[in-house]
């Protein structure tokens, strides 16, 4: 099966730096190289040239919103955090403080109504890049080792974060 992905002209280094400044993150090296070569386009793809900053910011905030929902309504509360407080506003404040220290997950796909959105971590990143899908506190990933120049996709696995 072949994916039908439209490819637009890549971004210039200046355009990439401008996006990074406006959105307050830095693309990882592989993601930057992709965007300098081509800009995936079409339904479901984040388009750095055509999508508004507000649209991109909403997509960047989806993981935080999903984790906050699970912290307030489900069992997502990592052991390293303080004991879970009764007030949802306190839960939200504490969870946000912790989550905002984690790497930014930049959306690649799933900009429409799709429940799982493909993401890459912002710079810095591990040489074994994890292309992840996320749905609230549930994360799915494929591992590709790019340090050798080869993309060895590993079987998809699931990790439920939290207790």
C-alpha positions as CSV (number, residue, x, y, z in Angstrom):
1,X,0.0,0.0,0.0
2,X,1.4,3.4,-1.0
3,X,0.8,6.6,1.0
4,X,-0.6,9.5,-1.1
5,X,1.3,12.4,0.5
6,X,1.6,15.7,-1.3
7,X,5.1,17.3,-1.0
8,X,5.6,21.0,-1.2
9,X,8.9,22.8,-1.5
10,X,11.0,22.6,1.7
11,X,11.6,25.5,4.1
12,X,14.7,27.7,4.1
13,X,16.9,27.7,7.3
14,X,15.6,31.2,7.9
15,X,12.0,30.1,7.8
16,X,12.7,27.2,10.2
17,X,14.4,29.6,12.7
18,X,11.5,32.0,12.4
19,X,9.0,29.1,13.2
20,X,11.1,28.0,16.1
21,X,11.3,31.5,17.6
22,X,7.5,32.0,17.2
23,X,6.6,28.6,18.7
24,X,9.4,28.4,21.3
25,X,10.9,25.0,20.4
26,X,13.7,23.7,18.2
27,X,13.2,21.0,15.6
28,X,15.4,18.0,16.1
29,X,18.1,17.4,13.4
30,X,16.2,14.8,11.4
31,X,12.9,16.8,11.4
32,X,14.8,19.9,10.4
33,X,16.4,18.0,7.4
34,X,13.1,16.7,6.3
35,X,11.5,20.2,6.4
36,X,14.5,21.7,4.5
37,X,14.0,19.1,1.8
38,X,10.2,18.9,1.5
39,X,7.1,20.0,3.4
40,X,4.6,17.2,3.6
41,X,1.2,18.7,2.7
42,X,-2.4,17.7,2.4
43,X,-5.1,16.6,4.8
44,X,-3.8,15.7,8.2
45,X,-0.3,17.1,7.9
46,X,1.1,20.1,9.9
47,X,2.1,22.7,7.3
48,X,4.6,25.1,8.7
49,X,4.1,27.7,5.9
50,X,0.4,27.5,5.5
51,X,-1.0,26.8,8.9
52,X,-1.5,29.7,11.3
53,X,0.6,30.0,14.4
54,X,-2.7,29.6,16.4
55,X,-3.5,26.3,14.6
56,X,0.0,25.0,15.2
57,X,-0.1,26.1,18.9
58,X,-3.4,24.2,19.4
59,X,-1.7,21.0,17.9
60,X,1.3,21.5,20.2
61,X,-1.0,21.8,23.2
62,X,-2.9,18.6,22.6
63,X,-0.6,16.3,24.6
64,X,-0.8,18.6,27.6
65,X,-4.5,18.8,27.4
66,X,-4.9,15.1,27.1
67,X,-2.5,14.5,30.1
68,X,-4.3,17.1,32.2
69,X,-7.6,15.4,31.4
70,X,-6.2,12.0,32.5
71,X,-4.6,13.6,35.6
72,X,-8.0,15.1,36.7
73,X,-10.3,12.4,35.6
74,X,-8.4,9.1,35.4
75,X,-5.4,7.5,37.1
76,X,-2.5,9.4,35.5
77,X,-0.4,10.7,38.4
78,X,3.3,9.6,38.3
79,X,4.8,8.4,41.6
80,X,7.5,11.1,41.5
81,X,4.9,13.9,41.9
82,X,3.5,15.0,45.2
83,X,0.4,13.1,46.5
84,X,-2.6,13.8,44.3
85,X,-4.6,16.7,45.7
86,X,-8.4,16.8,45.8
87,X,-8.8,20.1,44.0
88,X,-8.8,19.8,40.2
89,X,-7.3,23.3,39.8
90,X,-4.4,22.2,42.1
91,X,-4.0,18.9,40.1
92,X,-4.0,20.9,36.9
93,X,-1.4,23.4,38.2
94,X,1.0,20.7,39.5
95,X,0.6,18.5,36.4
96,X,1.2,21.4,34.1
97,X,4.4,22.4,36.0
98,X,5.8,18.9,35.6
99,X,4.7,18.3,32.1
100,X,6.1,21.5,30.8
101,X,9.6,20.3,31.7
102,X,9.2,17.4,29.3
103,X,10.3,17.6,25.7
104,X,7.9,19.2,23.3
105,X,6.2,16.7,21.0
106,X,5.9,18.3,17.5
107,X,2.9,17.1,15.5
108,X,3.5,15.5,12.1
109,X,0.1,14.1,11.3
110,X,-3.3,13.8,12.9
111,X,-4.2,17.4,12.5
112,X,-7.8,16.5,11.7
113,X,-10.2,14.4,13.8
114,X,-7.8,11.5,14.2
115,X,-7.5,10.4,17.8
116,X,-3.8,9.4,17.6
117,X,-1.5,12.1,16.3
118,X,2.0,11.3,15.0
119,X,4.7,13.3,16.7
120,X,8.5,13.8,16.9
121,X,10.3,15.1,20.0
122,X,11.9,18.6,19.7
123,X,15.6,19.1,19.9
124,X,17.6,17.7,21.8
125,X,16.7,14.1,21.1
126,X,18.1,10.6,21.3
127,X,19.9,9.1,18.3
128,X,17.1,6.4,18.4
129,X,14.3,8.8,17.4
130,X,10.9,7.8,18.5
131,X,8.1,8.7,16.2
132,X,5.2,8.6,18.6
133,X,1.4,8.6,18.5
134,X,-0.4,9.9,21.5
135,X,-3.9,9.8,22.8
136,X,-4.1,11.4,26.2
137,X,-1.8,9.5,28.6
138,X,-1.4,6.6,26.2
139,X,1.7,6.6,23.9
140,X,2.5,4.3,21.0
141,X,5.9,4.5,19.3
142,X,8.0,3.2,16.4
143,X,11.8,3.3,16.9
144,X,14.2,4.1,14.1
145,X,17.9,4.3,14.7
146,X,19.3,7.0,12.5
147,X,22.8,7.1,13.9
148,X,23.8,4.3,11.5
149,X,21.9,5.9,8.6
150,X,19.4,3.1,8.6
151,X,15.8,3.2,9.6
152,X,15.2,-0.1,11.4
153,X,11.5,0.1,12.3
154,X,10.8,-1.8,15.5
155,X,7.5,-3.4,16.3
156,X,4.9,-1.0,17.5
157,X,4.4,-1.2,21.2
158,X,2.2,0.5,23.8
159,X,3.1,2.2,27.0
160,X,0.5,3.4,29.4
161,X,2.0,6.2,31.5
162,X,1.0,6.8,35.1
163,X,0.2,4.2,37.7
